[in-house]
Amino acid sequence: MMRTRPLKVALLGCGVVGSEVARIMTTHADDLAARIGAPVELAGVAVRRPSKVREGIDPALITTDATALVKRGDIDVVVEVIGGIEPARTLITTAFEHGAGVVSANKALLAEDGSALHAAAEKHGRDLYYEAAVAGAIPLVRPLRESLAGDKVNRVLGIVNGTTNFILDKMDTSGAGYSEALDEATALGYAEADPTADVEGFDAAAKAAILAGIAFHTRVKIGEVHREGITEVTAADIASARRMGCTVKLLAICERAADGRSVTARVHPAMIPLSHPLASVREAYNAVFVEADAAGQLMFYGPGAGGAPTASAVLGDLVAVCRNIIGATTGPGESAYTRLPVSPMGDVVTRYHISLDVADKPGVLAQVATVFAEQGVSIDTVRQQSRPDSQETGGEASLVVVTHRAPDAALSGTVEALRKLDTVRGVASIMRVEGE
């Protein structure tokens, strides 16, 4: 039986995502009511610029006083899509205090202070849902914390930033350099005017923190995620990857240690084999590969950003929270019972692809091999090639070494020792190799 009193929704933010949430709430009102069991009413929209024309939204709903909106007392659900740490954190906790459930797309806040927000939601008996915070329209948070709740997840490996995937894909398919590919991404609207959060890996690191916490039932903050961006990736790196039958992707990797006593979370560019499912993820799309004991390997794929795709995830959460309100219950909260510590990057076991500029003379390879041996790192393959301009550069060659798996600390130590060799004139590039 349909409940006649509408559930009232306060929308915080009406930008690219917020405006799509409002549009879908209006155009799909009858379907949403049927699926929830009650009408849903947009009761107010908090914005910074009230004079801006917002098509399809009653101007009477617009306010600049977000605090007053969430304190009204008749609001059932607050949808937060303003982003950032403050005032979002205060507004969300205020919403809980005044009896509202919350749907958020705020990855930065959840990665920094998710446990405190979960605690506030639990204290007041309210829901906190955030599917849209991780991978846009791709259902990922709910499968991890609900569908796979009976399984043991060991690894989450994914492309969770569309901007960087677009840039690296263009570098791979067109031979463009980083700057050219970034310019194209900006022109097409995939990159912000200031792309730092994307290209330096901050966005992906926040998502990795959220995913690791859910997957391994522990608490992971963004500061515990090792982070490297793509600004140092060159066309030469892309070409070298192709020679190995690989491509380069910015990966978010969350892993449970083999002994089960710790977890790791990291974001960095890596070479992955063309045979790996993630290698075929093109342009601005996202994909996440999940490995679990019973379920085996699962892959989630789709648009990871954009107004409509992200709004789709927000609306899915809105339906869930509204259903819980009608049923006088709440959904799953934080699960952090394992209390597993986050190990440093140095403990991660991985492989390195190292490109060196070396003197083109006998004995160099032996010196390099000795350094690897002293650090306890085994070499998988070596490729040496004299440069066409060898005479002009005083006899210089390019030496590419791919290692076997070893602790990252040992690999980093190897690189530092190589830099000290007189015959090594420079370390041209270093990149990890994953997915094998």
Residue pairs with C-beta under 8 A, 6 or more apart in sequence:
1 37
2 33
2 34
2 37
2 38
3 37
3 38
3 39
3 326
4 38
4 39
5 38
6 38
6 39
6 40
6 41
7 36
7 38
7 39
7 40
7 41
7 76
7 77
7 322
7 325
7 326
8 41
8 43
8 74
8 75
8 76
8 77
9 25
9 40
9 41
9 42
9 43
9 75
9 76
9 77
9 78
9 79
9 318
10 43
10 44
10 45
10 46
10 69
10 70
10 72
10 75
10 77
10 78
10 79
10 95
10 100
11 18
11 21
11 22
11 42
11 44
11 45
11 46
11 79
11 81
12 18
12 46
12 66
12 69
12 70
12 78
12 79
12 80
12 81
12 82
12 88
12 91
13 46
13 47
13 80
13 81
13 82
13 83
14 22
14 45
14 46
14 47
14 54
14 57
14 62
15 81
16 306
16 307
17 81
17 105
17 132
17 307
17 310
17 311
17 314
18 45
18 79
18 81
18 82
19 54
19 57
19 307
20 307
20 308
20 310
20 311
21 79
21 81
21 311
21 314
21 315
21 318
22 42
22 45
22 54
22 56
22 57
23 56
23 311
24 308
24 311
24 312
24 315
25 32
25 40
25 42
25 315
25 318
26 42
26 56
28 315
29 39
29 40
32 40
32 315
32 318
32 319
33 39
33 40
35 319
36 319
36 322
36 323
36 326
37 323
37 326
38 322
38 326
40 318
40 322
42 57
42 61
43 61
43 72
43 74
43 75
44 61
44 63
44 69
44 72
44 75
45 54
45 57
45 61
45 62
45 63
46 63
46 64
46 65
46 66
46 69
46 82
47 54
47 62
47 63
47 64
48 64
50 62
50 63
50 64
54 62
63 69
66 82
66 87
66 91
67 87
67 90
67 91
67 94
69 75
70 78
70 91
70 94
70 95
70 98
70 100
71 94
71 98
72 98
73 98
73 99
75 95
75 98
75 99
75 100
76 99
76 100
76 101
76 322
76 325
77 100
77 101
77 102
77 103
77 318
77 321
77 322
77 325
78 91
78 92
78 95
78 100
78 101
78 102
78 103
79 102
79 103
79 104
79 314
79 318
80 88
80 91
80 92
80 95
80 102
80 103
80 104
80 105
80 106
81 104
81 105
81 106
81 132
81 314
82 88
82 91
82 106
83 105
83 106
83 108
83 109
84 106
84 108
84 109
85 108
85 109
85 112
85 113
88 104
88 106
88 109
89 109
89 113
89 117
92 102
92 104
92 109
92 117
92 120
92 128
93 117
93 120
95 101
95 102
95 126
96 102
96 120
96 121
96 123
96 124
96 126
97 120
97 124
99 124
99 126
100 126
101 121
101 126
101 127
101 128
101 129
101 321
101 324
101 325
101 330
102 121
102 126
102 127
102 128
102 129
102 321
103 129
103 130
103 132
103 314
103 317
103 318
103 321
104 110
104 128
104 129
104 130
104 132
104 133
105 130
105 132
105 133
105 310
105 313
105 314
106 130
106 133
107 133
107 134
107 203
107 206
107 207
107 210
108 206
108 222
109 117
110 117
110 130
110 133
110 206
110 210
111 205
111 206
111 207
111 209
111 210
111 221
111 222
111 225
112 206
112 221
112 222
114 210
114 213
114 219
114 334
115 219
115 334
115 336
117 128
118 128
118 333
118 334
119 334
121 127
121 128
121 330
121 333
122 333
122 334
125 330
126 330
127 320
127 321
127 324
127 330
127 331
128 333
129 317
129 320
129 321
129 331
130 141
130 210
130 317
131 139
131 140
131 141
131 142
131 313
131 314
131 316
131 317
132 310
132 311
132 313
132 314
132 317
133 141
133 207
133 210
134 140
134 141
134 160
134 207
134 210
134 211
135 158
135 160
135 207
135 286
135 288
135 300
135 302
135 304
136 162
136 286
136 302
136 303
136 304
136 305
136 306
136 309
136 310
136 313
137 302
137 303
137 304
137 308
137 309
137 310
137 312
137 313
138 286
138 287
138 288
138 300
138 301
138 302
138 303
138 304
138 313
139 300
139 313
139 316
140 211
140 288
140 300
141 210
141 214
142 316
143 290
143 298
143 300
144 153
144 156
144 211
144 214
144 215
144 290
145 214
145 332
145 335
146 332
148 290
148 292
148 295
149 332
149 335
150 294
151 292
151 293
151 294
151 295
152 292
152 293
152 294
153 215
153 216
153 256
153 290
153 291
153 292
154 255
154 256
154 291
154 292
154 293
155 253
155 254
155 255
155 256
155 289
155 290
155 291
156 211
156 212
156 215
156 252
156 253
156 254
156 255
156 288
156 289
156 290
156 291
157 251
157 252
157 253
157 254
157 278
157 288
157 289
157 290
157 291
157 434
157 435
158 211
158 251
158 252
158 278
158 286
158 287
158 288
158 289
158 300
159 165
159 249
159 250
159 251
159 252
159 278
159 281
159 285
159 286
159 287
159 288
159 304
160 203
160 204
160 207
160 208
160 211
160 252
160 286
160 288
160 304
161 198
161 201
161 203
161 204
161 207
161 250
161 286
161 304
162 190
162 283
162 284
162 285
162 286
162 303
162 304
162 305
163 185
163 190
163 191
163 192
163 195
163 198
163 199
163 203
163 284
163 305
164 198
164 199
164 201
164 204
164 229
164 230
164 250
165 249
165 250
165 281
165 282
165 283
165 284
165 285
165 286
166 181
166 185
166 188
166 190
166 191
166 283
166 284
167 178
167 181
167 182
167 185
167 191
167 199
167 230
168 181
168 230
168 233
168 238
168 247
168 248
168 249
168 250
168 269
169 282
169 283
170 176
170 180
170 181
170 184
170 185
171 177
171 178
171 181
171 233
171 235
171 238
171 248
172 238
172 241
172 242
172 247
172 248
174 181
175 235
175 238
176 184
176 235
177 234
177 235
178 230
178 231
178 233
178 234
178 235
182 191
182 195
182 199
185 191
185 195
186 192
186 193
186 195
190 284
191 198
191 199
192 198
196 202
197 203
199 229
199 230
199 231
200 227
200 229
200 231
201 227
201 228
201 229
201 230
201 250
201 267
201 268
202 222
202 227
204 227
204 250
204 252
204 267
205 222
205 225
205 227
205 252
205 265
205 267
206 222
206 225
207 252
208 220
208 225
208 252
208 253
208 254
208 265
208 266
208 267
209 220
209 221
209 222
209 224
209 225
209 265
210 220
211 252
211 254
211 265
211 288
212 218
212 220
212 225
212 254
212 263
212 265
212 342
213 219
213 220
213 334
213 336
214 335
215 254
215 290
216 254
216 256
216 263
216 338
216 340
217 335
217 336
217 337
217 338
217 340
218 263
218 336
218 338
218 339
218 340
218 342
219 336
219 339
220 254
220 263
220 265
220 342
224 265
224 342
225 265
225 266
225 267
226 264
226 265
226 266
226 267
226 268
226 344
226 345
226 348
227 266
227 267
227 268
228 267
228 268
228 269
229 250
229 269
230 250
230 269
232 429
233 248
233 269
233 431
234 429
236 355
236 428
236 429
237 248
237 355
237 429
237 431
238 247
238 248
240 353
240 355
240 400
240 429
241 247
241 248
241 271
241 353
241 431
244 271
244 353
244 402
244 433
245 273
245 274
245 275
246 271
246 272
246 273
246 274
246 279
246 433
247 271
247 272
247 274
247 279
248 269
248 270
248 271
248 272
248 431
249 269
249 270
249 272
249 278
249 279
249 281
250 267
250 268
250 269
250 270
251 267
251 268
251 269
251 270
251 272
251 278
251 434
252 265
252 266
252 267
253 264
253 265
253 266
253 267
253 270
253 434
254 263
254 264
254 265
254 266
255 263
255 264
255 265
255 348
256 262
256 263
256 340
257 263
257 264
257 343
257 347
261 340
261 341
262 340
262 341
262 342
262 343
262 347
263 340
263 341
263 342
263 343
264 342
264 343
264 345
264 347
264 348
265 342
266 345
266 348
268 432
269 431
269 432
270 431
270 432
270 433
270 434
270 435
271 353
271 431
271 432
271 433
271 434
272 278
272 279
272 433
272 434
272 435
273 279
273 435
273 436
276 435
277 287
277 289
277 299
278 287
278 289
278 435
279 435
281 287
281 301
284 303
284 304
284 305
285 301
285 302
285 303
285 304
286 301
286 302
286 303
286 304
286 305
287 299
287 300
287 301
287 302
288 299
288 300
288 301
289 297
289 298
289 299
290 297
290 298
290 299
290 300
291 297
291 298
292 298
302 309
303 309
320 331
321 331
324 330
324 331
345 408
345 409
346 407
346 408
346 409
346 412
347 407
347 408
347 409
348 407
348 408
349 405
349 406
349 407
349 408
350 405
350 406
350 408
350 411
350 432
350 433
350 434
351 380
351 402
351 403
351 404
351 405
351 406
351 432
351 433
351 434
351 436
352 401
352 402
352 403
352 406
352 411
352 414
352 415
352 430
352 431
352 432
352 433
353 400
353 401
353 402
353 429
353 430
353 431
353 432
353 433
354 400
354 401
354 402
354 403
354 414
354 415
354 418
354 427
354 429
354 430
355 398
355 399
355 400
355 427
355 428
355 429
355 430
356 368
356 398
356 399
356 400
356 401
356 418
356 424
356 426
356 427
356 428
357 396
357 397
357 398
357 399
357 424
357 425
357 426
357 427
357 428
358 364
358 368
358 384
358 396
358 397
358 398
358 399
358 423
358 424
358 425
359 394
359 395
359 396
359 397
359 422
359 423
359 425
360 386
360 387
360 390
360 395
360 396
360 397
361 395
361 423
363 423
364 397
364 399
364 423
365 382
365 384
365 399
367 421
367 423
368 399
368 401
368 418
368 421
368 423
368 424
369 379
371 414
371 417
371 418
371 421
372 378
372 379
372 401
372 403
372 414
374 417
375 410
375 411
375 413
375 414
375 417
376 406
376 410
377 403
377 404
377 406
377 410
377 411
377 414
378 403
378 404
378 406
379 401
379 402
379 403
379 404
380 402
380 403
380 404
381 401
381 402
382 399
382 400
382 401
382 402
383 399
383 400
384 397
384 398
384 399
384 400
385 397
385 398
386 396
386 397
387 393
387 396
387 397
387 398
389 396
390 396
390 397
396 425
398 428
402 433
403 411
403 414
415 427
415 430
418 424
418 427
419 427
